[in-house]
Amino acid sequence: MLTITQALHDQIVAHARKDHPDEACGVVAGPAGSDRPERFVPMLNAAMSPTFYEFDSGDLLKLYRELDDRDEEPVVIYHSHTATEAYPSRTDISYANEPGAHYVLVSTADTDSLGEFQFRSFRIQDGEVKEEEVKVVEAY
């Protein structure tokens, strides 16, 4: 299960809405080994595409150096889908290289008549996708 604060949830959703119609992407870092998302790190979608996201390699290198310096790890890796449901594509699955991370997808398409977006979390390990419950809390 992913437990995330309302503030972080809202920041991820706001980023997805702001970058629409392109896919948004980013990370929520947390203390190494804690599984607790704490620090919102929006990233630039270097692909600038409505159907694909790609972290800028320079930004990604800078992020991982910063994570090492702060004894943090990527707890949540998020991106948005702009025209489809919030479920990992084959490309998303192939790029999932952080087995301990929660992969959050936000859909800015109204594919289910439940509103403007969906917010879902998945664990992706060895190409296997498992959806997990998301618990939104006021604080940890």
Residue, then its C-alpha position, 0 to 999 in steps of 0.5 A: m500500500l502507498t501511504i501519501t499525504q494529501a499535500l503530495h497527492d495534490q502536488i502530483v495531480a496539479h503537475a499532471r494538470k499543468d503539463h496537460p496535454d503533455e505527460a508530466c513526470g517526477v519523483v517523490a523522494g523519501p529517507a532511504g529504507s523508509d517507504r515514506p514519500e516526503r519531498f516532491v521533485p517535479m521533473l521535465n518531460a524531455a520528450m514533451s509528448p502527450t503519449f510518452y515521457e522521458f526524464d532528461s538524462g542530466d536532470l536525472l543524474k543531478l537528482y540521483r546525486e542529490l538523493d545520495d547526498r541526502d540519504e534519500e531514495p525515489v519512493v514514488i515515481y510518477h507520470s501522467h497519461t493524457a488520453t488513456e486510463a492510469y495503468p502502466s503501458r508496455t513502455d512504462i513497464s519496460y522502463a520501471n527500473e526501481p523495484g522498491a518504488h511505487y509507480v503512480l499514474v495520474s490520468t488527465a483523461d476522463t476515461d471512467s466518468l468519475g472526474e478529470f483524473q485517476f490517481r493509481s499506484f502500482r508495484i512493477q517488478d520483473g515486468e509484473v504489474k500489481e496495483e496497490e491501495v492508495k491511502v491519502v493522509e493529512a500527515y504521517 
